[in-house]
Protein backbone atom coordinates (compact mmCIF):
# COMPACT_ATOMS: atom_id res chain seq x y z
CA UNK A 1 0.00 0.00 0.00
CA UNK A 2 1.02 3.59 -0.52
CA UNK A 3 0.17 4.92 2.93
CA UNK A 4 1.60 4.09 6.34
CA UNK A 5 -1.63 3.83 8.31
CA UNK A 6 0.18 3.13 11.55
CA UNK A 7 1.53 6.68 11.68
CA UNK A 8 -1.99 8.06 11.92
CA UNK A 9 -3.13 7.68 15.52
CA UNK A 10 -6.49 9.50 15.54
CA UNK A 11 -8.20 8.97 12.21
CA UNK A 12 -11.61 9.93 13.59
CA UNK A 13 -10.44 13.55 13.93
CA UNK A 14 -9.83 13.93 10.18
CA UNK A 15 -12.71 15.88 8.60
CA UNK A 16 -13.38 17.34 5.18
CA UNK A 17 -16.08 19.78 6.24
CA UNK A 18 -17.78 20.71 9.48
CA UNK A 19 -21.12 18.99 10.20
CA UNK A 20 -22.92 22.21 9.23
CA UNK A 21 -20.94 22.39 5.99
CA UNK A 22 -21.73 18.77 5.20
CA UNK A 23 -25.44 19.43 5.75
CA UNK A 24 -25.46 22.49 3.48
CA UNK A 25 -23.50 20.65 0.79
CA UNK A 26 -25.83 17.65 0.97
CA UNK A 27 -28.92 19.86 0.63
CA UNK A 28 -27.47 21.74 -2.34
CA UNK A 29 -26.32 18.66 -4.23
CA UNK A 30 -29.44 16.59 -3.55
CA UNK A 31 -31.60 19.48 -4.75
CA UNK A 32 -29.68 19.52 -8.02
CA UNK A 33 -29.84 15.72 -8.26
CA UNK A 34 -33.61 15.56 -7.70
CA UNK A 35 -34.26 18.42 -10.14
CA UNK A 36 -32.05 16.80 -12.78
CA UNK A 37 -33.71 13.38 -12.41
CA UNK A 38 -37.22 14.86 -12.61
CA UNK A 39 -36.55 17.06 -15.66
CA UNK A 40 -34.75 14.36 -17.64
CA UNK A 41 -37.33 11.73 -16.68
CA UNK A 42 -40.11 14.01 -17.96
CA UNK A 43 -38.31 14.37 -21.28
CA UNK A 44 -37.78 10.60 -21.60
CA UNK A 45 -41.47 10.05 -20.78
CA UNK A 46 -42.43 12.68 -23.38
CA UNK A 47 -40.35 10.92 -26.02
CA UNK A 48 -41.80 7.50 -25.15
CA UNK A 49 -45.36 8.84 -25.36
CA UNK A 50 -47.51 8.45 -28.46
CA UNK A 51 -46.45 11.79 -29.89
CA UNK A 52 -45.59 11.28 -33.56
CA UNK A 53 -44.19 14.82 -33.81
CA UNK A 54 -41.23 13.93 -31.61
CA UNK A 55 -40.54 10.44 -32.92
CA UNK A 56 -40.53 11.56 -36.55
CA UNK A 57 -37.34 13.50 -35.84
CA UNK A 58 -34.42 11.08 -35.37
CA UNK A 59 -32.46 13.81 -33.63
CA UNK A 60 -34.86 13.56 -30.67
CA UNK A 61 -33.75 9.96 -30.15
CA UNK A 62 -30.28 11.28 -29.34
CA UNK A 63 -31.83 13.80 -26.95
CA UNK A 64 -33.73 11.00 -25.20
CA UNK A 65 -30.55 8.94 -24.88
CA UNK A 66 -28.76 12.01 -23.54
CA UNK A 67 -31.46 12.50 -20.91
CA UNK A 68 -31.21 8.82 -19.93
CA UNK A 69 -27.43 9.18 -19.52
CA UNK A 70 -27.98 12.24 -17.33
CA UNK A 71 -30.39 10.25 -15.15
CA UNK A 72 -27.73 7.54 -14.67
CA UNK A 73 -25.20 10.27 -13.90
CA UNK A 74 -27.37 11.74 -11.15
CA UNK A 75 -28.10 8.30 -9.70
CA UNK A 76 -24.36 7.62 -9.61
CA UNK A 77 -23.82 10.78 -7.57
CA UNK A 78 -26.25 9.82 -4.78
CA UNK A 79 -23.83 7.38 -3.00
CA UNK A 80 -21.21 10.16 -2.88
CA UNK A 81 -23.54 12.19 -0.66
CA UNK A 82 -25.36 9.55 1.37
CA UNK A 83 -22.81 6.79 2.09
CA UNK A 84 -20.45 6.96 5.05
CA UNK A 85 -16.90 5.79 4.35
CA UNK A 86 -16.14 5.15 8.04
CA UNK A 87 -18.50 2.17 7.98
CA UNK A 88 -16.70 0.51 5.03
CA UNK A 89 -13.75 -0.71 7.12
CA UNK A 90 -16.12 -2.91 9.14
CA UNK A 91 -16.83 -5.07 6.11
CA UNK A 92 -15.18 -8.48 6.05
CA UNK A 93 -14.10 -8.80 2.41
CA UNK A 94 -11.74 -6.47 0.55
CA UNK A 95 -13.80 -6.82 -2.64
CA UNK A 96 -16.84 -5.25 -1.00
CA UNK A 97 -14.71 -2.36 0.31
CA UNK A 98 -13.27 -1.76 -3.18
CA UNK A 99 -16.80 -1.93 -4.61
CA UNK A 100 -18.26 0.67 -2.23
CA UNK A 101 -15.24 2.98 -2.45
CA UNK A 102 -15.36 2.84 -6.24
CA UNK A 103 -19.00 3.88 -6.22
CA UNK A 104 -18.73 6.42 -3.41
CA UNK A 105 -15.47 8.37 -3.66
CA UNK A 106 -14.50 7.01 -7.07
CA UNK A 107 -17.82 8.15 -8.58
CA UNK A 108 -17.29 5.49 -11.24
CA UNK A 109 -20.94 5.33 -12.32
CA UNK A 110 -21.16 9.13 -12.35
CA UNK A 111 -18.06 9.53 -14.53
CA UNK A 112 -19.05 6.69 -16.87
CA UNK A 113 -22.41 8.33 -17.54
CA UNK A 114 -20.73 11.73 -17.84
CA UNK A 115 -18.36 10.41 -20.52
CA UNK A 116 -21.32 8.95 -22.38
CA UNK A 117 -23.08 12.34 -22.21
CA UNK A 118 -20.02 14.06 -23.65
CA UNK A 119 -19.78 11.53 -26.50
CA UNK A 120 -23.48 12.00 -27.25
CA UNK A 121 -23.04 15.78 -27.38
CA UNK A 122 -20.23 15.38 -29.90
CA UNK A 123 -22.32 12.97 -31.98
CA UNK A 124 -25.30 15.34 -31.99
CA UNK A 125 -23.08 18.27 -32.95
CA UNK A 126 -21.60 16.30 -35.83
CA UNK A 127 -25.12 15.34 -36.95
CA UNK A 128 -26.14 19.00 -37.05
CA UNK A 129 -23.05 19.84 -39.06
CA UNK A 130 -23.72 17.09 -41.61
CA UNK A 131 -27.36 18.12 -42.01
CA UNK A 132 -26.24 21.67 -42.79
CA UNK A 133 -23.44 20.94 -45.23
CA UNK A 134 -24.66 17.63 -46.69
CA UNK A 135 -28.47 17.44 -46.36
CA UNK A 136 -28.64 14.37 -48.62
CA UNK A 137 -26.63 12.40 -46.07
CA UNK A 138 -29.46 12.58 -43.54
CA UNK A 139 -30.67 9.16 -44.67
CA UNK A 140 -27.56 7.59 -43.12
CA UNK A 141 -28.62 8.58 -39.60
CA UNK A 142 -31.07 5.75 -39.03
CA UNK A 143 -32.34 4.59 -35.65
CA UNK A 144 -30.50 1.29 -35.92
CA UNK A 145 -27.14 2.96 -36.52
CA UNK A 146 -27.78 5.44 -33.73
CA UNK A 147 -28.58 2.65 -31.28
CA UNK A 148 -25.38 0.80 -32.18
CA UNK A 149 -23.43 4.00 -31.65
CA UNK A 150 -25.03 4.48 -28.22
CA UNK A 151 -24.01 0.95 -27.19
CA UNK A 152 -20.42 1.69 -28.24
CA UNK A 153 -20.44 4.92 -26.23
CA UNK A 154 -21.61 3.13 -23.10
CA UNK A 155 -19.06 0.34 -23.49
CA UNK A 156 -16.15 2.77 -23.91
CA UNK A 157 -17.35 4.86 -20.95
CA UNK A 158 -17.68 1.88 -18.61
CA UNK A 159 -14.35 0.30 -19.60
CA UNK A 160 -12.50 3.59 -19.12
CA UNK A 161 -13.66 3.77 -15.49
CA UNK A 162 -12.49 0.28 -14.42
CA UNK A 163 -9.05 1.40 -13.07
CA UNK A 164 -10.67 4.27 -11.19
CA UNK A 165 -13.18 1.81 -9.77
CA UNK A 166 -10.62 -0.74 -8.51
CA UNK A 167 -7.93 1.49 -6.96
CA UNK A 168 -9.72 2.96 -3.94
CA UNK A 169 -9.76 1.53 -0.42
CA UNK A 170 -11.08 2.58 3.00
CA UNK A 171 -8.80 2.66 6.04
CA UNK A 172 -9.85 2.92 9.67
CA UNK A 173 -12.02 5.91 10.58
CA UNK A 174 -10.97 8.13 7.66
CA UNK A 175 -13.94 9.98 6.10
CA UNK A 176 -12.66 9.34 2.57
CA UNK A 177 -11.18 6.46 0.58
CA UNK A 178 -7.48 6.49 -0.30
CA UNK A 179 -6.01 5.78 -3.71
CA UNK A 180 -3.86 2.66 -4.01
CA UNK A 181 -1.27 2.09 -6.74
CA UNK A 182 -1.14 -1.67 -7.45
CA UNK A 183 0.49 -1.10 -10.86
CA UNK A 184 2.65 1.85 -9.85
CA UNK A 185 2.26 5.61 -9.92
CA UNK A 186 3.37 5.89 -13.54
CA UNK A 187 0.47 3.72 -14.70
CA UNK A 188 -2.09 5.80 -12.78
CA UNK A 189 -0.67 9.03 -14.19
CA UNK A 190 -0.85 7.55 -17.68
CA UNK A 191 -4.42 6.46 -16.98
CA UNK A 192 -5.36 9.94 -15.75
CA UNK A 193 -3.88 11.52 -18.88
CA UNK A 194 -5.72 9.09 -21.18
CA UNK A 195 -9.08 9.64 -19.47
CA UNK A 196 -8.71 13.42 -19.69
CA UNK A 197 -7.73 13.09 -23.34
CA UNK A 198 -10.66 10.92 -24.44
CA UNK A 199 -13.15 12.35 -21.96
CA UNK A 200 -12.58 16.09 -22.35
CA UNK A 201 -9.77 17.25 -24.66
CA UNK A 202 -10.80 15.38 -27.83
CA UNK A 203 -14.56 16.10 -27.42
CA UNK A 204 -13.77 19.75 -26.70
CA UNK A 205 -11.63 20.01 -29.84
CA UNK A 206 -14.36 18.31 -31.88
CA UNK A 207 -17.00 20.77 -30.63
CA UNK A 208 -14.76 23.78 -31.27
CA UNK A 209 -13.76 22.55 -34.73
CA UNK A 210 -17.35 21.89 -35.81
CA UNK A 211 -18.46 25.23 -34.41
CA UNK A 212 -15.88 27.17 -36.42
CA UNK A 213 -16.63 25.12 -39.55
CA UNK A 214 -20.32 26.02 -39.26
CA UNK A 215 -19.41 29.68 -38.72
CA UNK A 216 -17.20 29.65 -41.81
CA UNK A 217 -19.99 28.01 -43.79
CA UNK A 218 -22.42 30.66 -42.58
CA UNK A 219 -20.29 33.55 -43.78
CA UNK A 220 -19.55 31.84 -47.10
CA UNK A 221 -23.23 31.68 -48.12
CA UNK A 222 -22.98 34.97 -50.00
CA UNK A 223 -20.89 33.23 -52.66
CA UNK A 224 -23.51 30.56 -53.31
CA UNK A 225 -25.53 30.72 -56.52
CA UNK A 226 -28.47 28.74 -57.81
CA UNK A 227 -28.15 28.43 -61.58
CA UNK A 228 -31.76 27.33 -62.24
CA UNK A 229 -33.43 30.08 -60.24
CA UNK A 230 -34.10 33.74 -60.83
CA UNK A 231 -32.58 36.60 -58.83
CA UNK A 232 -35.59 36.83 -56.49
CA UNK A 233 -35.57 33.12 -55.68
CA UNK A 234 -31.81 33.18 -55.22
CA UNK A 235 -32.07 35.95 -52.64
CA UNK A 236 -34.90 34.13 -50.85
CA UNK A 237 -32.90 30.89 -50.68
CA UNK A 238 -29.85 32.73 -49.40
CA UNK A 239 -31.89 34.43 -46.67
CA UNK A 240 -33.47 31.13 -45.56
CA UNK A 241 -30.15 29.30 -45.50
CA UNK A 242 -28.46 32.10 -43.61
CA UNK A 243 -31.22 32.31 -40.99
CA UNK A 244 -31.15 28.55 -40.45
CA UNK A 245 -27.38 28.43 -40.14
CA UNK A 246 -27.40 31.42 -37.81
CA UNK A 247 -29.80 29.52 -35.55
CA UNK A 248 -27.57 26.45 -35.63
CA UNK A 249 -24.50 28.57 -34.80
CA UNK A 250 -26.30 29.96 -31.76
CA UNK A 251 -27.36 26.48 -30.65
CA UNK A 252 -23.85 25.08 -31.01
CA UNK A 253 -22.43 28.11 -29.21
CA UNK A 254 -24.70 27.52 -26.22
CA UNK A 255 -23.87 23.78 -26.21
CA UNK A 256 -20.15 24.59 -26.27
CA UNK A 257 -20.55 27.17 -23.50
CA UNK A 258 -22.45 24.74 -21.24
CA UNK A 259 -19.83 22.08 -21.89
CA UNK A 260 -16.93 24.37 -20.93
CA UNK A 261 -18.58 25.94 -17.87
CA UNK A 262 -19.83 22.65 -16.41
CA UNK A 263 -16.96 20.26 -17.17
CA UNK A 264 -13.78 22.33 -17.28
CA UNK A 265 -13.51 22.63 -13.44
CA UNK A 266 -14.09 18.89 -13.05
CA UNK A 267 -11.45 17.98 -15.62
CA UNK A 268 -8.95 20.36 -14.02
CA UNK A 269 -9.56 18.66 -10.68
CA UNK A 270 -9.17 15.24 -12.30
CA UNK A 271 -5.81 16.27 -13.79
CA UNK A 272 -4.57 17.64 -10.46
CA UNK A 273 -5.64 14.46 -8.69
CA UNK A 274 -3.85 12.09 -11.06
CA UNK A 275 -0.71 13.96 -12.12
CA UNK A 276 1.01 14.17 -8.74
CA UNK A 277 -0.01 17.71 -7.83
CA UNK A 278 -1.10 16.36 -4.43
CA UNK A 279 1.47 14.29 -2.57
CA UNK A 280 0.54 11.10 -0.74
CA UNK A 281 -0.07 12.62 2.67
CA UNK A 282 -3.31 12.71 4.59
CA UNK A 283 -3.41 16.50 4.49
CA UNK A 284 -3.15 16.43 0.70
CA UNK A 285 -5.82 13.74 0.44
CA UNK A 286 -8.09 15.83 2.63
CA UNK A 287 -7.48 18.89 0.42
CA UNK A 288 -8.11 16.82 -2.71
CA UNK A 289 -11.40 15.50 -1.34
CA UNK A 290 -12.46 19.06 -0.51
CA UNK A 291 -11.50 20.22 -3.99
CA UNK A 292 -13.56 17.47 -5.63
CA UNK A 293 -16.63 18.54 -3.69
CA UNK A 294 -16.45 22.05 -5.12
CA UNK A 295 -15.71 21.14 -8.75
CA UNK A 296 -18.57 18.61 -8.83
CA UNK A 297 -21.19 21.33 -8.37
CA UNK A 298 -20.93 22.76 -11.93
CA UNK A 299 -20.94 19.22 -13.34
CA UNK A 300 -24.29 18.56 -11.64
CA UNK A 301 -25.78 21.60 -13.38
CA UNK A 302 -24.98 20.24 -16.86
CA UNK A 303 -27.95 17.86 -17.02
CA UNK A 304 -30.42 20.54 -15.91
CA UNK A 305 -29.12 23.22 -18.29
CA UNK A 306 -28.94 20.76 -21.17
CA UNK A 307 -32.51 19.48 -20.95
CA UNK A 308 -33.96 22.98 -20.48
CA UNK A 309 -32.05 24.31 -23.47
CA UNK A 310 -33.05 21.36 -25.66
CA UNK A 311 -36.72 21.80 -24.80
CA UNK A 312 -36.75 25.53 -25.56
CA UNK A 313 -34.64 25.28 -28.73
CA UNK A 314 -36.36 22.27 -30.34
CA UNK A 315 -39.51 23.22 -32.27
CA UNK A 316 -40.87 19.66 -32.44
CA UNK A 317 -40.67 19.26 -28.66
CA UNK A 318 -42.42 22.58 -28.10
CA UNK A 319 -45.13 21.63 -30.60
CA UNK A 320 -45.69 18.30 -28.84
CA UNK A 321 -45.97 20.01 -25.44
CA UNK A 322 -48.48 22.57 -26.80
CA UNK A 323 -50.48 19.79 -28.42
CA UNK A 324 -50.68 17.82 -25.19
CA UNK A 325 -51.72 20.94 -23.26
CA UNK A 326 -54.47 21.79 -25.75
CA UNK A 327 -55.69 18.18 -25.69
CA UNK A 328 -55.93 18.16 -21.90
CA UNK A 329 -57.67 21.54 -21.90
CA UNK A 330 -60.28 20.40 -24.44
CA UNK A 331 -61.01 17.33 -22.32
CA UNK A 332 -61.38 19.51 -19.21
CA UNK A 333 -63.79 21.89 -20.98
CA UNK A 334 -65.90 19.02 -22.32
CA UNK A 335 -66.16 17.50 -18.85
CA UNK A 336 -67.21 20.82 -17.31
CA UNK A 337 -69.84 21.30 -20.00
CA UNK A 338 -71.25 17.84 -19.39
CA UNK A 339 -71.38 18.43 -15.62
CA UNK A 340 -73.12 21.82 -15.85
CA UNK A 341 -75.57 20.80 -18.54
CA UNK A 342 -79.17 20.11 -17.51
CA UNK A 343 -82.33 19.42 -19.49
CA UNK A 344 -86.04 19.72 -18.67
CA UNK A 345 -88.71 17.99 -20.72
CA UNK A 346 -91.93 20.01 -21.08
CA UNK A 347 -95.13 18.34 -22.27
CA UNK A 348 -97.74 20.55 -23.89
CA UNK A 349 -101.28 20.01 -24.94
CA UNK A 350 -101.87 16.87 -26.92
CA UNK A 351 -98.79 14.98 -28.02
CA UNK A 352 -96.52 18.02 -28.39
CA UNK A 353 -93.37 18.03 -26.25
CA UNK A 354 -90.05 19.81 -26.32
CA UNK A 355 -86.80 19.71 -24.29
CA UNK A 356 -85.13 22.73 -22.72
CA UNK A 357 -81.34 22.41 -22.35
CA UNK A 358 -79.45 24.86 -20.19
CA UNK A 359 -75.77 25.36 -19.48
CA UNK A 360 -74.67 27.23 -16.40
CA UNK A 361 -73.36 30.75 -16.90
CA UNK A 362 -70.21 29.94 -14.92
CA UNK A 363 -69.09 27.17 -17.27
CA UNK A 364 -69.90 29.35 -20.30
CA UNK A 365 -67.78 32.17 -18.96
CA UNK A 366 -64.95 29.74 -18.31
CA UNK A 367 -65.07 28.45 -21.86
CA UNK A 368 -65.04 31.95 -23.33
CA UNK A 369 -62.11 33.07 -21.20
CA UNK A 370 -59.98 30.06 -21.99
CA UNK A 371 -60.71 30.02 -25.71
Buried (B, 14 or more C-beta within 10 A) or exposed (E): EEBEEEEBEEBEEBEBBEEEEBEEBEEEBBEBBEBBBEBBBEBBEBBEEEBEBBBEBBBBBBBBBBBBBBBBBBBBBBBBBEBEBBEBBEEEEEEEBBBBBBBBBBBBBBBBBBBBBBBBBBBBBBBBBBBBEEEEEEEEBEEEEBEEBBEEBBEBBBEBBEBBBBBBBBBEBBBBBBBBBEEEEEEBBBBBBEBBEBBBEBBBEBBBEBBEBBBEBBEEBEEEEEEEEEEEEBEEBBEEBBEEBBEBBEBBEBBBEBBBEBBBBBBBBBBBBBEEEBEBEBEEBBEBBBBBBEBBBBBBBBBBBBBEBBBEBBEBBEEBBEEEEEEEEEEEBEEBBEEBEEEEEEEEEEEEEEEEEEBBEEBEEBBEEEE
